[in-house]
């Protein structure tokens, strides 16, 4: 089995077509098809099936595609490491928008200082999407808020975040005390992420435990737009303290929610150690160190170390 065959196979799956993959690779279609046939012969199994809509991987092909992507990434990392004396390569990290607000730039600065030859790829997306990207081997690691099923991933508790109700000071019904309970917020107009969002699930569960129903006037899945709506006085929101870093205003009040369920766990989730490149392993250590420093220095609002 050759790396060339793996690259050819991955490209065919990506394009769903032999002709398009051949054009992208700069080879003739017959040569590409021949290499795929040899690969299937070596593995003694069918990897691809032709349909009226193009080429699709079989179940065996899908499993092989995931591992082929991983093998190619490691081969590329190995080539880069061989070319440079110090640690090099690539590492991809996924962060939710609120997490990226507080962790993104410090992580970039720390990686630049410790491992200048490692190219860091940061992806900002919803926690659920980050899990899908991890499963597709498009990310090495991510900070997530829940992991529902075992994927063979490495999962380490990172920290916990208190939740706050945030709104303009002149918003009717916004609590004036530093702390409040969910029981006192049921009539407050709220702007929250939609149902699939991890934070929304946490808020809904917390209200259910308090035996109250929130008054939701809008749903917005983008943090910047959501905080703009809060700043405009269109409603309040419930977010971790880190979200305020996207809001440069003095007329928005933060009120800590005292209910015990109103806390969001942050989990450092990565592919298994044997799947991670040296660069990704180093990035995971740096991320945990930076997060701990931000908590210790009080720069991560409302965050505390996870109680094991």
QUIDA-V863596 format. One record per backbone hydrogen bond with DSSP energy under -1.0 kcal/mol. NH is the residue of the N-H (numbers start at 1). CO is the residue of the C=O. If there is no record, write none. Layout:
NH,CO  NH,CO
//
This chain:
6,2  7,3  8,4  9,5  10,6  11,7  12,8  13,9  14,10  15,11  16,12  21,17  22,18  23,19  24,20  25,21  26,22  27,22  32,28  33,29  34,30  35,31  36,32  37,33  38,34  39,35  40,36  41,37  42,38  43,39  44,40  45,40  49,56  51,54  54,51  55,16  56,49  58,47  62,58  63,59  64,60  65,61  66,62  67,63  68,64  69,65  70,66  71,67  72,68  73,69  74,70  75,71  76,72  77,73  78,74  79,75  80,76  81,77  82,78  83,79  84,80  89,117  91,119  93,121  94,141  95,123  100,96  101,97  103,99  104,100  107,103  108,104  109,105  110,106  111,107  112,108  113,109  114,110  115,111  118,115  119,89  121,91  123,93  125,95  130,126  131,127  132,128  133,129  134,130  135,131  136,132  137,134  138,133  140,92  141,92  142,269  143,94  144,267  154,270  156,268  158,266  159,266  160,304  161,264  162,302  163,262  164,239  165,255  166,237  167,253  169,251  171,168  174,171  180,256  184,181  185,182  188,185  190,215  191,236  192,218  197,194  201,197  202,198  203,199  204,200  205,201  206,202  207,203  208,204  209,205  210,206  211,208  212,207  217,190  218,190  220,192  226,222  227,223  228,224  229,225  230,226  231,227  232,228  233,230  234,229  236,189  237,166  239,164  243,240  244,241  245,242  246,243  247,244  249,247  253,167  255,165  256,178  257,163  258,180  262,259  263,261  264,161  266,159  267,144  268,156  269,142  270,154  271,140  275,272  281,277  282,278  283,279  284,280  285,281  286,282  287,283  288,284  289,285  290,286  291,287  292,288  293,289  294,290  295,291  296,292  297,293  298,295  299,294  300,294  303,300  304,160
//
